[in-house]
Amino acid sequence: MTIELSRMNWFQLDERLRLMMNGGYEVIPLSPGLEADVMKIVLDGQPYVLKIWNKDSKPNVGNQYRLLSKLLRNGIRVSTPYGWGMDEEQNQVLLTSYDGTPVTQLTSSKLAHLAQNLMEVHRYPLNEAGAEDGAYISRYDFVGYFFPSIELYEDLSTHLSHLLQRVQLRQDCLIHGDYNLGNILEMEDHYIIIDWTNGQLGDPRYDMAWSVFLIAIYSGESYGETYCAEFRRTASYSVADEEVFEAMACLRWILLRRVGDVPMGPKVMQRVHRITIHNPYLNEDLLQ
């Protein structure tokens, strides 16, 4: 793929980088995401990340740029946004700092850091009037957004309806929406949260549960339990809430598995199976 930064239509761009783009730079492809191609751009010896949404997903990248700018000013650990715009094929692009590689190896200390970082997101001070933040932090229908096409699967839909009757769903704080190890970069003991496509007003209990569920099934139950304990300790995350939202997270994963691909790996299905057995709101028949 040929990348010509100076020929892109930049709606906002750091002026120092604009000048540097006319010189030479190195382009190093990184692992692509489901929604976009990602590459490292080395300008004047300094690495940056360019993300190009050239697949089916067409999020509002301008809103992501503004959200990152605000989060950074409020001390949230996110990449520094340097510019956004359109390439010559009218694909949206975002240029940010390079902040390392996705987390792979886990420790109890690292899990505590990751939990604290997510809770910092949930404490982000929304504008009291809501007008300014509402311009770039969306509010969606919870079921429609996180459980697309669930109405096609009566067993999952019935379970979700019962779960929603047990809790008062909230949409009163910023959530990341997909806080998993692939969206957390580490470099020299610093952890940066990336990929804010799903950032929205939502329920922090769901955000935590989805993150814990993914750690538990992909990294192991012991890590999941250590991670969850940090939320319980700091976020007033009750056991009753935990069970309901764990069930929601599991239902979402099962739905995504039915409608498309989900990452798999050794022991993943056994771990999901154990969750369906031990959670009082689930049963193993959902995996058929």
C-alpha positions as CSV (number, residue, x, y, z in Angstrom):
1,M,0.0,0.0,0.0
2,T,1.4,3.4,-1.0
3,I,1.0,6.1,1.7
4,E,1.3,9.7,0.7
5,L,0.7,11.7,3.8
6,S,1.1,15.1,2.1
7,R,-1.7,14.3,-0.4
8,M,-4.3,13.4,2.2
9,N,-7.0,15.9,3.0
10,W,-6.2,16.7,6.7
11,F,-9.1,18.4,8.5
12,Q,-6.9,18.9,11.6
13,L,-3.2,18.3,11.7
14,D,-0.3,19.3,13.9
15,E,1.6,22.0,12.0
16,R,5.0,20.7,12.8
17,L,4.1,17.3,11.4
18,R,2.5,18.9,8.3
19,L,5.9,20.4,7.5
20,M,7.7,17.1,8.1
21,M,5.4,15.2,5.8
22,N,7.0,16.9,2.7
23,G,10.3,15.1,3.5
24,G,10.9,11.4,3.5
25,Y,9.3,8.9,6.0
26,E,9.2,5.2,6.6
27,V,6.0,3.2,6.6
28,I,5.9,-0.1,8.5
29,P,2.6,-2.1,8.4
30,L,1.3,-3.3,11.7
31,S,-1.3,-6.0,12.4
32,P,-4.6,-4.8,10.8
33,G,-7.8,-4.6,12.8
34,L,-11.2,-5.8,11.8
35,E,-12.1,-2.2,10.9
36,A,-9.0,-0.6,9.6
37,D,-5.4,-0.9,8.3
38,V,-2.8,0.2,10.8
39,M,0.8,1.3,10.2
40,K,3.7,2.8,11.9
41,I,5.0,6.1,10.3
42,V,8.5,7.1,11.2
43,L,8.9,10.9,10.7
44,D,12.3,12.5,11.4
45,G,13.2,9.4,13.5
46,Q,10.0,9.6,15.6
47,P,7.3,6.9,15.3
48,Y,3.6,7.6,14.9
49,V,0.6,5.4,14.1
50,L,-1.7,5.9,11.1
51,K,-5.0,4.2,11.0
52,I,-7.0,4.0,7.8
53,W,-10.7,2.9,8.0
54,N,-10.8,1.3,4.5
55,K,-13.1,-1.6,5.4
56,D,-16.8,-1.8,6.1
57,S,-16.7,0.1,9.4
58,K,-17.2,3.9,9.0
59,P,-17.1,5.5,12.5
60,N,-17.0,9.2,13.1
61,V,-13.2,9.7,13.3
62,G,-13.5,13.4,13.9
63,N,-15.4,12.6,17.1
64,Q,-12.7,10.1,18.0
65,Y,-10.0,12.8,17.5
66,R,-11.9,15.3,19.7
67,L,-12.6,12.6,22.3
68,L,-8.9,11.6,22.5
69,S,-7.9,15.3,22.8
70,K,-10.3,15.8,25.7
71,L,-9.4,12.5,27.5
72,L,-5.7,13.4,27.2
73,R,-6.3,16.8,28.8
74,N,-8.1,15.1,31.7
75,G,-5.3,12.7,32.4
76,I,-6.8,9.6,30.8
77,R,-4.1,7.3,29.4
78,V,-4.7,7.5,25.6
79,S,-2.7,8.1,22.5
80,T,-1.9,11.7,21.6
81,P,-4.0,12.6,18.5
82,Y,-2.0,14.6,15.9
83,G,-4.4,14.7,13.0
84,W,-7.4,13.3,11.2
85,G,-8.8,13.6,7.7
86,M,-9.4,11.6,4.4
87,D,-7.1,9.8,2.1
88,E,-7.4,9.9,-1.7
89,E,-10.0,7.1,-1.6
90,Q,-12.1,9.0,0.8
91,N,-11.3,6.7,3.7
92,Q,-11.1,8.3,7.1
93,V,-7.6,8.4,8.7
94,L,-6.3,9.2,12.2
95,L,-2.7,10.0,13.1
96,T,-1.6,9.4,16.7
97,S,1.5,8.8,18.8
98,Y,3.1,5.4,18.8
99,D,2.7,3.9,22.3
100,G,4.1,0.4,22.1
101,T,2.6,-3.0,21.5
102,P,-0.5,-4.8,22.8
103,V,-0.3,-6.4,26.2
104,T,0.6,-10.1,26.1
105,Q,2.2,-11.3,29.4
106,L,0.0,-10.7,32.5
107,T,0.9,-10.4,36.2
108,S,-1.2,-9.5,39.2
109,S,0.4,-6.0,39.3
110,K,-0.3,-5.4,35.6
111,L,-3.9,-6.5,36.0
112,A,-4.3,-4.0,38.8
113,H,-3.0,-1.2,36.6
114,L,-5.3,-2.2,33.7
115,A,-8.3,-2.2,36.0
116,Q,-7.4,1.1,37.5
117,N,-7.0,2.6,34.0
118,L,-10.5,1.5,33.0
119,M,-12.0,2.9,36.2
120,E,-10.3,6.2,35.4
121,V,-12.2,6.2,32.1
122,H,-15.4,5.7,34.0
123,R,-14.6,8.7,36.2
124,Y,-14.1,11.0,33.3
125,P,-15.9,14.2,34.2
126,L,-18.8,14.6,31.7
127,N,-19.9,18.2,31.1
128,E,-22.7,18.8,33.5
129,A,-24.9,20.4,30.9
130,G,-24.1,17.6,28.5
131,A,-24.0,19.8,25.5
132,E,-20.3,19.9,24.9
133,D,-19.5,16.3,25.6
134,G,-22.7,15.2,23.8
135,A,-21.2,16.5,20.6
136,Y,-18.6,13.7,20.5
137,I,-19.7,11.1,23.0
138,S,-22.7,9.2,21.6
139,R,-25.5,7.5,23.4
140,Y,-26.8,4.3,21.7
141,D,-29.5,1.8,22.4
142,F,-27.7,-0.8,24.5
143,V,-29.3,-3.9,23.0
144,G,-29.2,-2.6,19.4
145,Y,-25.5,-1.7,19.7
146,F,-24.0,-4.5,21.7
147,F,-26.3,-7.3,20.6
148,P,-27.0,-6.8,16.9
149,S,-29.5,-9.3,15.4
150,I,-30.1,-11.0,18.8
151,E,-33.8,-11.1,17.9
152,L,-32.9,-13.8,15.4
153,Y,-32.0,-16.1,18.3
154,E,-34.9,-16.6,20.6
155,D,-32.9,-18.4,23.4
156,L,-30.4,-15.6,23.6
157,S,-33.0,-12.8,23.3
158,T,-35.1,-14.4,26.1
159,H,-32.1,-14.7,28.4
160,L,-31.0,-11.1,27.8
161,S,-34.6,-9.8,28.4
162,H,-34.6,-11.5,31.8
163,L,-31.2,-10.1,32.7
164,L,-32.2,-6.5,31.8
165,Q,-35.2,-6.9,34.1
166,R,-32.8,-7.6,37.0
167,V,-30.8,-4.4,36.8
168,Q,-31.4,-0.7,36.2
169,L,-29.2,-0.2,33.1
170,R,-27.3,3.1,33.3
171,Q,-25.9,5.4,30.6
172,D,-24.3,8.0,32.8
173,C,-20.6,7.7,32.2
174,L,-18.0,7.2,29.5
175,I,-17.2,3.6,28.7
176,H,-14.6,2.2,26.3
177,G,-16.9,-0.5,25.0
178,D,-14.2,-3.0,24.1
179,Y,-11.5,-2.9,26.7
180,N,-9.4,-6.0,25.9
181,L,-5.7,-6.7,25.8
182,G,-5.5,-5.9,22.1
183,N,-6.7,-2.4,22.8
184,I,-4.1,-1.8,25.6
185,L,-0.6,-0.9,24.6
186,E,2.4,-1.1,26.8
187,M,5.8,0.5,26.6
188,E,8.3,0.8,29.5
189,D,5.6,0.0,32.2
190,H,3.2,2.6,30.7
191,Y,-0.3,1.5,29.5
192,I,-2.2,3.3,26.8
193,I,-5.8,2.7,25.8
194,I,-6.5,2.7,22.1
195,D,-9.4,2.1,19.6
196,W,-12.2,4.3,20.9
197,T,-14.6,3.3,18.1
198,N,-17.0,1.9,20.7
199,G,-16.5,4.7,23.2
200,Q,-20.0,6.0,24.3
201,L,-22.2,6.9,27.3
202,G,-23.0,3.6,29.0
203,D,-22.9,1.4,32.1
204,P,-19.5,0.9,33.7
205,R,-20.6,-2.4,35.1
206,Y,-21.1,-3.8,31.6
207,D,-17.7,-2.3,30.5
208,M,-16.0,-4.0,33.4
209,A,-17.8,-7.3,32.9
210,W,-17.0,-7.5,29.2
211,S,-13.3,-6.8,29.9
212,V,-13.2,-9.4,32.8
213,F,-15.0,-12.0,30.6
214,L,-12.4,-11.6,27.8
215,I,-9.5,-11.9,30.2
216,A,-11.0,-15.0,31.8
217,I,-11.7,-16.9,28.6
218,Y,-8.5,-15.9,26.6
219,S,-5.9,-15.6,29.4
220,G,-7.3,-18.0,32.0
221,E,-9.8,-18.0,34.9
222,S,-7.1,-17.2,37.5
223,Y,-6.2,-14.0,35.8
224,G,-9.9,-13.2,35.3
225,E,-10.6,-13.7,39.0
226,T,-7.6,-11.5,40.0
227,Y,-8.7,-8.8,37.6
228,C,-12.3,-8.9,38.7
229,A,-11.2,-8.7,42.4
230,E,-9.6,-5.3,41.6
231,F,-12.9,-4.0,40.3
232,R,-14.7,-5.4,43.4
233,R,-12.2,-3.7,45.7
234,T,-12.3,-0.3,44.1
235,A,-15.5,0.2,42.1
236,S,-18.2,-1.1,44.5
237,Y,-18.8,-3.9,42.0
238,S,-21.3,-6.1,43.9
239,V,-21.4,-9.9,43.4
240,A,-25.1,-9.6,42.3
241,D,-24.1,-7.1,39.6
242,E,-21.1,-9.1,38.7
243,E,-23.2,-12.2,37.9
244,V,-25.8,-10.4,35.9
245,F,-23.3,-8.5,33.8
246,E,-21.0,-11.5,33.4
247,A,-24.1,-13.3,32.0
248,M,-24.6,-10.4,29.5
249,A,-21.0,-10.5,28.5
250,C,-21.2,-14.2,27.9
251,L,-24.4,-13.9,25.9
252,R,-22.8,-11.3,23.7
253,W,-19.8,-13.5,23.0
254,I,-22.1,-16.4,22.2
255,L,-24.1,-14.2,19.8
256,L,-20.9,-12.9,18.1
257,R,-19.8,-16.5,17.7
258,R,-23.1,-17.4,16.0
259,V,-23.2,-14.5,13.6
260,G,-19.5,-14.4,12.7
261,D,-16.1,-15.1,13.9
262,V,-14.7,-14.6,17.4
263,P,-11.1,-15.3,18.3
264,M,-10.5,-18.8,19.5
265,G,-7.6,-20.5,21.2
266,P,-6.7,-23.4,23.5
267,K,-9.3,-24.0,26.2
268,V,-11.5,-21.0,25.2
269,M,-14.6,-23.1,24.7
270,Q,-14.0,-25.1,27.9
271,R,-13.7,-21.8,29.9
272,V,-16.9,-20.4,28.3
273,H,-18.7,-23.7,29.1
274,R,-17.6,-23.4,32.7
275,I,-19.0,-19.9,32.9
276,T,-22.4,-21.0,31.5
277,I,-22.5,-23.8,34.1
278,H,-21.5,-21.7,37.2
279,N,-23.4,-18.5,36.4
280,P,-26.9,-18.8,37.8
281,Y,-28.4,-16.8,34.9
282,L,-26.9,-19.1,32.1
283,N,-27.0,-22.7,31.0
284,E,-24.8,-24.8,28.8
285,D,-27.6,-25.3,26.3
286,L,-26.8,-21.8,25.0
287,L,-23.6,-23.2,23.5
288,Q,-25.4,-25.7,21.2
